[in-house]
């Protein structure tokens, strides 16, 4: 911070009131920096720590909330509903026969457009589970064991048919990049209960048995919301966050000087451009400082019992989907609002029969363990779990695999105010299109927000002259899905 006389001499500029106040605000930057080095230094007597944490704009809630947080299990690549949760005996009977033109004429098809369309029967058998005796793939016995806690939605649809726009649509409600993801919207709307972790955390894992379609950070971006609401990617293997710790030989004092200099430069720049992102940057420096202690503790699962590790079927820090499910539970315990897991390699254009077996082995036990673990800790009732890909797969063959498909596929939900043990909607006899109670992505988002206590039409931000929303100008709450 500099004196008023030094300020008047700064670069010989004519000093306006705005510039003066901007330059003087470097004192605020210095205080923020002091709080990095000594957390609590700015806390007044009797005031709780973390009082500057973002409280959320939805206050009070629009509805009584059943869910407090979301764990979104993203099966990246597009899992086939026809080998997992949607049995189609008629399709099995028509294996190898021409696909009836009445199903496909004039419809959007991805890479099979203009080709001979042949029915491709399910490559796995189905088995009945739960008190309702609902049929799902016999490759998923662990999920079957908790099926009474799950709501299967067999009538999901999407507007997008290729990976990247379909991910964008499922995450943001728009196929166009640059919109806030649902995790960003939710953190903006409700804030976070985490003291020393971001409100929105992303974990990724790589499987086998499919094509490794890339996923991009724009899938968890904050769009036109402040960058403080974007998802923070934690790696499940190795260093969870690159460059989070100090390099060898760098002391806390040296780090102090570097950060102090950066903050001074940021404050001077802020005085010129008046950019709210600079205040966000200072807040993110503080969060990074706190994460230096909280993230290693989060990732250290040595205190978890061998029973819990066996339940998930993982080894500590192996970077698997199972390990990430355990980390998701630990993040939920620490108050993180939105936790998104991406598990890749579901893109089965070929080798479907073997590939789906690999995928089932990777996710089956872990999904069951996450539901069971949360329930045992009395957290399932206020944790909303969503399992979904960006789309499904065609009932027509693409060699020994299936093409992209958006006209009908399956997602499931559990906990957090969702009605358990039910099947909602249905596709036709060949699994091509949703014909009973079809729902789209906007409906899914609206229903999730209702469970979280938010009216989807009222969570809006003025952007380019319009009230921008996660659900756009569409979306309806699917009331039968809610308990």
C-alpha positions as CSV (number, residue, x, y, z in Angstrom):
1,X,0.0,0.0,0.0
2,X,1.4,3.5,-0.9
3,X,0.9,6.9,0.6
4,X,-1.5,9.6,-0.9
5,X,1.5,11.7,-2.0
6,X,3.1,8.8,-3.8
7,X,-0.3,8.0,-5.3
8,X,-0.5,11.6,-6.8
9,X,2.9,11.2,-8.3
10,X,2.1,7.8,-9.8
11,X,3.2,7.9,-13.5
12,X,2.2,11.6,-13.6
13,X,-1.4,10.7,-14.4
14,X,-4.3,13.0,-13.8
15,X,-6.0,11.4,-10.9
16,X,-9.8,10.9,-11.1
17,X,-11.9,9.9,-8.1
18,X,-12.3,6.4,-9.6
19,X,-8.5,6.0,-10.0
20,X,-7.9,7.3,-6.5
21,X,-10.3,4.8,-5.0
22,X,-8.9,2.1,-7.1
23,X,-5.3,2.7,-6.1
24,X,-6.3,3.0,-2.4
25,X,-8.0,-0.4,-2.7
26,X,-4.6,-1.9,-2.7
27,X,-4.9,-1.9,1.0
28,X,-7.8,-4.4,0.7
29,X,-5.4,-6.6,-1.4
30,X,-2.9,-6.4,1.4
31,X,-5.4,-7.4,3.9
32,X,-6.5,-10.3,1.7
33,X,-2.9,-11.3,1.4
34,X,-2.5,-11.2,5.2
35,X,-5.5,-13.5,5.5
36,X,-3.7,-16.0,3.2
37,X,-0.7,-16.1,5.5
38,X,-2.7,-16.2,8.8
39,X,-6.2,-17.5,8.3
40,X,-8.7,-15.8,10.7
41,X,-6.7,-12.6,11.0
42,X,-9.6,-10.6,9.7
43,X,-12.2,-12.5,11.7
44,X,-13.8,-10.2,14.3
45,X,-14.3,-11.5,17.8
46,X,-17.5,-13.6,18.0
47,X,-17.8,-13.8,14.2
48,X,-17.6,-17.3,12.5
49,X,-14.7,-18.0,10.2
50,X,-15.5,-18.1,6.5
51,X,-18.0,-15.3,6.7
52,X,-16.9,-14.1,3.2
53,X,-17.8,-17.5,1.7
54,X,-20.3,-17.1,-1.2
55,X,-23.8,-17.5,0.4
56,X,-25.7,-18.1,-2.8
57,X,-28.4,-15.9,-4.4
58,X,-31.4,-18.2,-3.7
59,X,-32.2,-17.0,-0.2
60,X,-34.6,-18.1,1.0
61,X,-35.1,-21.3,-1.0
62,X,-38.1,-21.4,-3.3
63,X,-39.2,-24.8,-1.9
64,X,-38.3,-27.0,1.0
65,X,-35.2,-28.8,-0.2
66,X,-34.9,-32.5,-0.1
67,X,-31.4,-32.6,-1.4
68,X,-28.4,-30.5,-0.3
69,X,-25.8,-31.7,-2.8
70,X,-25.4,-33.6,-6.1
71,X,-23.1,-36.4,-7.1
72,X,-23.3,-36.7,-10.9
73,X,-21.8,-39.9,-12.3
74,X,-21.1,-39.1,-16.0
75,X,-20.6,-42.2,-18.2
76,X,-18.7,-40.4,-21.0
77,X,-19.0,-41.8,-24.5
78,X,-22.7,-42.8,-24.4
79,X,-23.5,-46.1,-22.6
80,X,-25.9,-48.5,-24.4
81,X,-29.2,-48.7,-22.6
82,X,-29.8,-51.9,-24.5
83,X,-27.1,-53.7,-22.7
84,X,-27.6,-52.1,-19.3
85,X,-31.1,-51.0,-18.1
86,X,-33.6,-51.4,-21.0
87,X,-34.4,-55.0,-22.0
88,X,-35.8,-55.5,-25.5
89,X,-36.8,-59.2,-26.2
90,X,-38.3,-58.1,-29.5
91,X,-35.0,-56.6,-30.7
92,X,-33.3,-59.9,-29.7
93,X,-35.8,-61.8,-31.8
94,X,-35.1,-59.5,-34.8
95,X,-31.3,-59.7,-34.6
96,X,-29.8,-59.6,-38.1
97,X,-33.0,-58.5,-39.8
98,X,-33.5,-55.2,-41.5
99,X,-34.5,-52.4,-39.2
100,X,-38.2,-51.4,-40.0
101,X,-38.1,-48.2,-41.9
102,X,-41.1,-46.9,-39.9
103,X,-38.8,-46.4,-37.0
104,X,-36.0,-44.5,-38.7
105,X,-37.4,-42.7,-41.8
106,X,-36.7,-39.0,-41.6
107,X,-35.0,-39.4,-38.2
108,X,-31.6,-38.0,-37.1
109,X,-28.9,-40.7,-37.3
110,X,-25.2,-40.1,-36.7
111,X,-22.7,-42.3,-38.6
112,X,-25.2,-44.8,-40.0
113,X,-26.9,-42.2,-42.2
114,X,-27.4,-43.7,-45.7
115,X,-26.3,-47.2,-44.7
116,X,-28.2,-50.4,-44.6
117,X,-29.8,-50.6,-41.1
118,X,-29.8,-53.9,-39.4
119,X,-31.2,-54.9,-36.0
120,X,-28.6,-55.7,-33.4
121,X,-29.9,-57.7,-30.5
122,X,-28.8,-57.1,-26.9
123,X,-25.3,-58.5,-26.2
124,X,-26.1,-59.4,-22.6
125,X,-28.8,-61.2,-20.7
126,X,-31.2,-59.5,-18.3
127,X,-32.2,-60.5,-14.8
128,X,-34.9,-59.4,-12.4
129,X,-33.9,-57.5,-9.2
130,X,-35.6,-55.8,-6.3
131,X,-39.0,-56.1,-4.9
132,X,-40.5,-54.9,-8.2
133,X,-38.5,-57.5,-10.1
134,X,-37.3,-54.9,-12.6
135,X,-35.1,-56.3,-15.3
136,X,-31.6,-54.9,-15.8
137,X,-28.4,-56.5,-17.2
138,X,-27.1,-59.5,-15.4
139,X,-23.7,-57.8,-15.6
140,X,-24.8,-55.3,-12.9
141,X,-25.7,-57.5,-9.9
142,X,-24.4,-55.0,-7.4
143,X,-26.6,-52.2,-8.8
144,X,-29.4,-54.7,-8.9
145,X,-28.9,-55.3,-5.1
146,X,-29.8,-51.7,-4.4
147,X,-32.4,-51.3,-7.2
148,X,-35.1,-50.6,-4.7
149,X,-33.3,-47.3,-3.8
150,X,-33.0,-46.3,-7.5
151,X,-35.4,-44.6,-9.9
152,X,-34.8,-45.8,-13.5
153,X,-35.8,-43.3,-16.2
154,X,-36.0,-45.2,-19.5
155,X,-37.4,-42.4,-21.6
156,X,-34.6,-39.9,-21.6
157,X,-34.0,-37.9,-24.8
158,X,-31.4,-35.3,-25.9
159,X,-31.2,-32.8,-28.8
160,X,-27.5,-33.6,-29.5
161,X,-26.1,-36.6,-31.3
162,X,-22.4,-36.1,-31.2
163,X,-20.2,-36.2,-28.2
164,X,-19.0,-32.7,-27.5
165,X,-22.3,-30.9,-28.1
166,X,-24.2,-33.7,-26.3
167,X,-21.9,-33.2,-23.2
168,X,-22.5,-29.5,-23.4
169,X,-26.2,-30.0,-23.6
170,X,-26.3,-32.4,-20.7
171,X,-24.1,-30.2,-18.6
172,X,-25.3,-26.7,-19.5
173,X,-28.6,-27.0,-21.2
174,X,-27.1,-25.7,-24.4
175,X,-25.1,-27.3,-27.3
176,X,-23.2,-24.0,-27.6
177,X,-20.0,-23.7,-25.6
178,X,-19.7,-20.8,-23.2
179,X,-22.8,-21.4,-21.0
180,X,-22.5,-22.1,-17.2
181,X,-22.5,-25.8,-16.3
182,X,-25.1,-27.1,-13.8
183,X,-22.4,-27.3,-11.1
184,X,-21.6,-23.6,-11.6
185,X,-25.3,-22.7,-11.6
186,X,-25.9,-24.6,-8.4
187,X,-22.9,-23.2,-6.6
188,X,-24.0,-19.7,-7.7
189,X,-27.5,-20.3,-6.5
190,X,-26.9,-22.1,-3.2
191,X,-23.3,-21.4,-2.3
192,X,-21.2,-24.1,-0.7
193,X,-20.9,-25.5,2.9
194,X,-17.3,-26.4,2.3
195,X,-14.9,-24.2,4.3
196,X,-11.6,-25.2,2.6
197,X,-12.6,-26.8,-0.7
198,X,-14.3,-25.5,-3.8
199,X,-18.1,-25.8,-4.1
200,X,-17.8,-27.7,-7.4
201,X,-15.3,-30.5,-7.8
202,X,-14.7,-32.7,-10.8
203,X,-13.0,-36.1,-10.8
204,X,-12.1,-38.2,-14.0
205,X,-11.2,-41.8,-14.5
206,X,-10.2,-43.8,-17.6
207,X,-11.6,-47.3,-18.2
208,X,-11.0,-49.8,-21.0
209,X,-13.1,-51.5,-23.6
210,X,-14.2,-48.5,-25.7
211,X,-12.9,-45.5,-27.6
212,X,-11.3,-42.9,-25.3
213,X,-13.3,-39.8,-26.4
214,X,-11.8,-36.7,-24.9
215,X,-13.6,-34.5,-22.4
216,X,-12.8,-30.8,-22.0
217,X,-12.7,-28.4,-19.1
218,X,-15.5,-26.3,-20.8
219,X,-17.9,-29.1,-19.6
220,X,-17.5,-27.8,-16.0
221,X,-16.9,-24.1,-16.8
222,X,-18.7,-21.2,-15.3
223,X,-19.5,-19.5,-18.6
224,X,-20.8,-15.9,-18.0
225,X,-20.9,-16.5,-14.3
226,X,-17.9,-15.5,-12.2
227,X,-15.0,-17.9,-12.5
228,X,-15.2,-18.7,-8.8
229,X,-18.1,-21.0,-9.7
230,X,-16.3,-23.2,-12.2
231,X,-15.5,-26.8,-11.4
232,X,-12.1,-27.6,-10.0
233,X,-10.6,-30.7,-11.5
234,X,-8.9,-33.0,-8.9
235,X,-6.9,-35.8,-10.3
236,X,-7.5,-39.1,-8.6
237,X,-4.0,-40.4,-9.1
238,X,-0.7,-38.6,-8.4
239,X,-0.8,-35.0,-7.4
240,X,-4.5,-34.1,-7.1
241,X,-3.8,-30.5,-8.2
242,X,-0.8,-29.5,-10.2
243,X,1.4,-26.8,-8.6
244,X,-0.7,-26.7,-5.4
245,X,2.3,-27.3,-3.2
246,X,5.4,-25.1,-2.9
247,X,8.4,-26.1,-5.1
248,X,11.4,-27.5,-3.3
249,X,13.4,-24.7,-1.7
250,X,10.5,-22.2,-1.7
251,X,9.7,-21.1,1.8
252,X,6.5,-19.6,3.0
253,X,8.1,-16.2,3.3
254,X,9.2,-16.3,-0.4
255,X,5.8,-17.4,-1.4
256,X,4.4,-14.5,0.6
257,X,6.6,-12.0,-1.4
258,X,5.5,-13.5,-4.8
259,X,1.8,-13.4,-3.9
260,X,2.1,-9.9,-2.5
261,X,3.7,-8.7,-5.8
262,X,1.0,-10.4,-7.8
263,X,-1.7,-8.9,-5.7
264,X,-0.2,-5.4,-6.1
265,X,-0.1,-5.8,-9.9
266,X,-3.7,-7.1,-9.8
267,X,-4.9,-4.2,-7.7
268,X,-3.3,-1.7,-10.1
269,X,-4.8,-3.4,-13.1
270,X,-8.2,-3.5,-11.3
271,X,-8.1,0.2,-10.8
272,X,-7.8,0.7,-14.5
273,X,-10.3,-1.8,-15.8
274,X,-12.7,-2.2,-12.9
275,X,-13.0,-6.0,-13.5
276,X,-14.9,-8.1,-10.8
277,X,-12.8,-11.1,-11.9
278,X,-9.8,-9.5,-10.1
279,X,-11.7,-9.7,-6.7
280,X,-12.5,-13.3,-7.7
281,X,-8.8,-13.9,-8.3
282,X,-7.9,-12.7,-4.8
283,X,-10.6,-15.1,-3.4
284,X,-9.1,-17.9,-5.4
285,X,-5.7,-17.3,-4.0
286,X,-7.2,-17.7,-0.6
287,X,-8.9,-20.9,-1.6
288,X,-5.7,-22.3,-3.1
289,X,-3.9,-21.5,0.2
290,X,-6.6,-23.4,2.1
291,X,-6.5,-26.3,-0.3
292,X,-2.8,-26.8,0.4
293,X,-3.9,-28.4,3.6
294,X,-7.3,-29.7,2.8
295,X,-6.7,-31.6,-0.4
296,X,-3.9,-33.9,0.9
297,X,-6.2,-34.7,3.9
298,X,-9.1,-35.4,1.5
299,X,-7.0,-37.7,-0.7
300,X,-5.6,-39.6,2.3
301,X,-8.0,-42.5,2.7
302,X,-5.7,-44.4,5.1
303,X,-8.2,-43.8,7.9
304,X,-10.9,-45.5,5.9
305,X,-11.5,-49.1,7.1
306,X,-10.6,-52.1,5.0
307,X,-14.3,-52.9,5.0
308,X,-15.1,-49.6,3.2
309,X,-12.3,-50.1,0.7
310,X,-13.4,-53.6,0.0
311,X,-17.0,-52.4,-0.3
312,X,-16.0,-50.0,-3.1
313,X,-13.5,-52.5,-4.6
314,X,-10.6,-50.0,-4.9
315,X,-7.1,-49.4,-3.8
316,X,-6.3,-46.0,-2.2
317,X,-5.2,-43.5,-4.8
318,X,-5.5,-45.8,-7.8
319,X,-7.4,-43.3,-9.9
320,X,-10.2,-45.7,-10.7
321,X,-13.9,-44.9,-10.9
322,X,-14.3,-46.8,-7.6
323,X,-11.7,-44.8,-5.9
324,X,-13.3,-41.6,-7.2
325,X,-16.7,-42.7,-5.8
326,X,-15.1,-43.0,-2.4
327,X,-13.6,-39.6,-2.8
328,X,-17.1,-38.3,-3.8
329,X,-18.5,-39.5,-0.5
330,X,-15.6,-37.8,1.3
331,X,-16.2,-34.5,-0.6
332,X,-19.9,-34.7,0.2
333,X,-19.1,-35.1,3.9
334,X,-17.0,-31.9,3.7
335,X,-19.8,-29.8,2.3
336,X,-19.0,-29.7,-1.4
337,X,-22.2,-28.8,-3.3
338,X,-21.7,-30.4,-6.7
339,X,-19.4,-33.4,-7.3
340,X,-19.1,-34.7,-10.9
341,X,-17.3,-37.9,-11.8
342,X,-16.5,-38.6,-15.5
343,X,-15.8,-42.2,-16.4
344,X,-14.7,-42.6,-20.0
345,X,-14.6,-45.2,-22.7
346,X,-18.3,-45.9,-23.2
347,X,-18.1,-45.2,-26.9
348,X,-18.8,-48.7,-28.3
349,X,-18.9,-48.4,-32.1
350,X,-17.3,-51.8,-32.1
351,X,-16.4,-54.6,-29.7
352,X,-19.6,-53.9,-27.7
353,X,-20.0,-57.3,-26.1
354,X,-16.6,-57.4,-24.6
355,X,-16.5,-53.6,-23.9
356,X,-19.7,-53.5,-22.0
357,X,-18.4,-56.3,-19.7
358,X,-15.3,-54.2,-18.9
359,X,-17.5,-51.2,-18.1
360,X,-19.9,-53.1,-15.9
361,X,-16.9,-54.5,-13.9
362,X,-15.6,-50.9,-13.4
363,X,-18.8,-49.3,-12.2
364,X,-21.1,-51.9,-10.8
365,X,-19.7,-52.4,-7.3
366,X,-18.7,-48.8,-6.9
367,X,-22.2,-47.4,-7.6
368,X,-23.7,-49.8,-5.1
369,X,-21.1,-48.9,-2.6
370,X,-21.7,-45.2,-3.0
371,X,-25.4,-45.6,-2.4
372,X,-24.9,-48.0,0.5
373,X,-22.2,-45.9,2.1
374,X,-24.2,-42.7,2.0
375,X,-27.2,-44.5,3.3
376,X,-25.3,-45.9,6.3
377,X,-24.1,-42.4,7.1
378,X,-27.6,-41.0,6.8
379,X,-26.5,-38.9,3.8
380,X,-28.4,-40.5,1.0
381,X,-31.6,-38.8,2.0
382,X,-30.1,-35.4,1.2
383,X,-27.6,-36.4,-1.5
384,X,-28.9,-36.6,-5.1
385,X,-27.1,-39.1,-7.2
386,X,-27.5,-39.0,-11.0
387,X,-26.1,-41.7,-13.4
388,X,-26.1,-40.6,-17.0
389,X,-24.3,-40.6,-20.3
390,X,-24.6,-37.8,-22.9
391,X,-26.8,-40.1,-25.1
392,X,-27.5,-43.8,-25.7
393,X,-26.8,-46.2,-28.6
394,X,-28.8,-47.3,-31.6
395,X,-30.7,-50.6,-31.8
396,X,-29.1,-50.9,-35.3
397,X,-25.6,-52.4,-35.7
398,X,-22.4,-50.7,-36.6
399,X,-20.4,-53.8,-37.2
400,X,-20.2,-55.4,-33.8
401,X,-21.1,-52.1,-32.0
402,X,-23.7,-49.4,-31.9
403,X,-23.9,-45.8,-33.2
404,X,-24.8,-42.6,-31.2
405,X,-28.4,-42.3,-30.3
406,X,-30.5,-39.5,-28.7
407,X,-34.1,-40.5,-29.3
408,X,-34.3,-42.7,-26.2
409,X,-32.0,-43.9,-23.5
410,X,-31.8,-44.5,-19.8
411,X,-30.5,-42.5,-16.8
412,X,-31.1,-43.3,-13.1
413,X,-31.2,-41.3,-9.9
414,X,-31.2,-42.1,-6.2
415,X,-31.5,-40.3,-2.9
416,X,-32.1,-36.6,-2.4
417,X,-35.9,-36.5,-2.7
418,X,-36.2,-38.9,-5.7
419,X,-38.9,-41.6,-5.6
420,X,-37.0,-44.9,-5.1
421,X,-37.8,-48.3,-6.6
422,X,-39.6,-47.2,-9.6
423,X,-39.3,-47.2,-13.4
424,X,-40.4,-44.1,-15.3
425,X,-41.1,-44.0,-19.0
426,X,-40.3,-46.5,-21.7
427,X,-38.9,-46.8,-25.2
428,X,-40.6,-48.7,-28.1
429,X,-40.3,-52.4,-28.5
430,X,-36.9,-52.1,-30.3
431,X,-35.5,-49.4,-28.0
432,X,-35.3,-46.8,-30.6
433,X,-37.4,-43.9,-29.3
434,X,-39.0,-42.8,-26.0
435,X,-42.7,-43.4,-26.4
436,X,-44.0,-43.4,-22.8
437,X,-43.5,-40.2,-20.7
438,X,-40.5,-38.9,-22.7
439,X,-38.4,-36.3,-20.9
440,X,-35.6,-34.1,-22.1
441,X,-32.5,-32.6,-20.5
442,X,-34.3,-29.4,-19.5
443,X,-36.9,-31.5,-17.7
444,X,-34.1,-33.4,-15.9
445,X,-32.5,-30.1,-14.8
446,X,-35.8,-28.6,-13.7
447,X,-36.6,-31.7,-11.6
448,X,-33.2,-31.7,-10.0
449,X,-33.4,-28.1,-9.1
450,X,-36.9,-28.7,-7.6
451,X,-35.4,-31.4,-5.3
452,X,-32.7,-28.8,-4.3
453,X,-35.3,-26.2,-3.4
454,X,-35.0,-24.1,-6.5
455,X,-37.7,-23.0,-9.0
456,X,-35.8,-23.4,-12.3
457,X,-37.5,-20.3,-13.9
458,X,-36.3,-18.1,-11.0
459,X,-32.6,-19.0,-11.1
460,X,-31.6,-16.5,-13.8
461,X,-28.8,-14.0,-14.6
462,X,-29.1,-11.1,-17.0
463,X,-26.8,-11.9,-20.0
464,X,-26.8,-10.0,-23.3
465,X,-30.0,-8.3,-22.4
466,X,-31.9,-11.5,-21.5
467,X,-32.6,-13.6,-18.4
468,X,-30.4,-16.6,-19.0
469,X,-31.3,-19.8,-17.2
470,X,-29.9,-23.3,-17.0
471,X,-33.2,-24.6,-18.5
472,X,-33.4,-21.8,-21.1
473,X,-37.1,-21.1,-22.0
474,X,-38.0,-24.8,-21.6
475,X,-38.1,-27.4,-18.9
476,X,-40.8,-28.8,-16.7
477,X,-40.6,-30.5,-13.3
478,X,-41.4,-34.3,-13.6
479,X,-43.3,-34.5,-10.4
480,X,-43.7,-38.4,-10.4
481,X,-39.9,-38.6,-10.0
482,X,-40.0,-36.8,-6.7
483,X,-40.8,-38.5,-3.4
